[in-house]
Amino acid sequence: MSGSKRRATFEDLETVPPNCVGEIVDGELYVSPRPASPHGRAASRLGMLLGRPFDMGEEGPGGWVIVFEPELHLGNDALVPDLAGWRRERMPEMPHTAAFTLAPDWVCEVLSPSTAVLDREKKMKAYGRESVSHLWLVDPLQRSLEVYRLENRRWSPRGLWSGGATVHAEPFSVLPLKLATLWER
């Protein structure tokens, strides 16, 4: 008998309890608890701030489809970023499906103590492999935003901001984003 572990499959996701988030990264099943309130608050606030001008085109340029917690089936991985966005020229119509197979142009992971290592290491690597162009890491406990761009298949840091800074972060740099809005209670 071999000592190697069985690779997780998409069917394994069906065994994940409904109060958890299941992901398959590099053949391994990860089961995480639902996020705590600072995480959920930062993700929902960011979605609202970006959704109106970029997805809905209200008081902004439009041109994006932004989705909260999409399930992404990319290769053998099943990833669930907190937010993801596709440029409309790549996704002109929203597919009627449970999981997206087209890699997004932008993903945002909101870090939690229980998921930060997975988000920073294996998931960043998977997003790079799938040619996601932009990655944001939001840390609601540290009150920070890290922005990366994929260049030559490697993540290049584009900025690190914290506290109440107002930033112009790519790919949404036309919007002044007030970070304090993400941390407000």
N, C-alpha and C positions, 0 to 999 in steps of 0.2 A: 504494500500500500504506500502510496506517495505521501509525503509530508506537505505537499502544496495545498493551499486553500482553493476551494471552488470559487470561480469568478461569479460575482453577483450578476443577476439578469434583471431585465425590466419586470419580469413576473415577481421577483422578490419585493418590489416596491408595493405590491398589493398586500403584503403581510405587515406593513408599517401601520401602527396604531393611528387613528385619526387625529390624535392630539400631538402628533409628531410630524416632522418633515423628513422624508427619506430621499437620499441621493446616492447615486452610484458614481464613484470617481475612481478611475484607474482600476476597475474591476472589483472594488470593495464597496460594500453597502455601509452607508453612514446614516444613522438615525439620530436626529437632534430634537430636543424639546421645542415646542413653539416658543418664539422669542418673548423675552420679558418686555415690560411696557416701554422702557427707554428706546429699545430697538424698534418696536412697532411704531412708536411715535415718530422717530426720525425717518423711518422708511415711508410712512404715510404722508408726513409733511413734505418730504422731498418729492414724492410722486405728485402731490397737489401742485407744488411750485413749478415743476417741469411740465406736467401734463397740460395745463391750460395754454401756455404759449407755444409749446412744441408739438403736442399731440393734437390738441383741439384748434390751434392756430388763433387763439384769442389773445390779442395784444402781444403777439409774437409771430415768429416766422412760420410756424407749423413745420410740416415735412417729416414728422416722426410718428411712429406707433410706439407708445410706452405702455408696458404691462407690469402689473404688480405680481410678484412671485410666479412667473411662468415656469412650467416644467419644460426643460430643454433636453431633447434626446439628440445628443451630438456624438456620433460614433457609437461606442459602447457605453458612454457616460450618460447619466440622467442627472442634470444639475438644476437647482432651483435658486437662482439669484433673487435678491429682494426686489430688484427692479431691473428691467431690461428694455432696450429701445432699438428699434429697427428704422432705418431711413426708409421713407415711403417709396423711394425709387426701387428699393430691394424688396419691400413687402407692400405693394400697392393695395392689396386686399387682406383683411384680417382672416386667417384661415379658421375654419370651424373644426377645431381639433383639441384634444386634451393636452397634447404635447407638441412643441414646436421643433422642427428638424432643421430649420434655417437658423444658423448662428446669428445672434444679434450684433449690432454695430457698437453697442454700449451696454455694459452691465454695471450694476451697483450692488456691492455686498455691504450690508450693515453688520459690523462685527459684534459678536457676543463672546464672552469668555469661553463658552463651550464650543464655538465654531471658528474662532479667529485663526487658529493654526491651519485648519482645513481650507478656509477661504484664502489665506495668504500663500499657501504652498500648492496643494494639489489642484484647487479650483483655478487659481491664477494660471497654472501651467496648462490646464485643459482649455481655458479661454484663449490662451495664446496659440495653442495648437490648432484651434478652430478659427483663427484669424479674427477674433473680436477686436475691433480697433481701439476701443476706449474702456477703461476700467476705473471705477471709483470704489474706494474703501472708506466707509463712514464709520467712525467709532463714537457712539453716543456717550460712552463713559469718559473717554478722553476728550470728547467734544472736538473731533478733528475730521478733516477730509483730506484724503490722499488721492491724487489723480495720476493715472498712467496712460500712455499711448503705446500701442504696439508698433515697433519699428524694427525691421529686419528680423521678425519673429521673436523679438525680445521686448520685455516691458521697460519702457523709459519713463522715469518719474517726471511729471510735468508740474507738480506743485504739492505742497503740504500746508494746510491752513488750519487754524484752530480758534476756539472761542467764538467771539462774535464777529469775526472778519466778514467782510463782503468780498466775494470772489467772482471772477469771470473764468469759469473752469470749462475746458473743452470736453466734449464737443458742443456744449451749450454756452459758449463764452459770451454771446450777445446779451445774456441775461445776468444782471447783477444778483447773485445769490447770497442772501444774508444767512450765514450759518447759524446765528442765534435762533432763527426760526425753527431749526431742527431740534434744538435742545429745550425750547420753552415748554413749561408744564401747563 
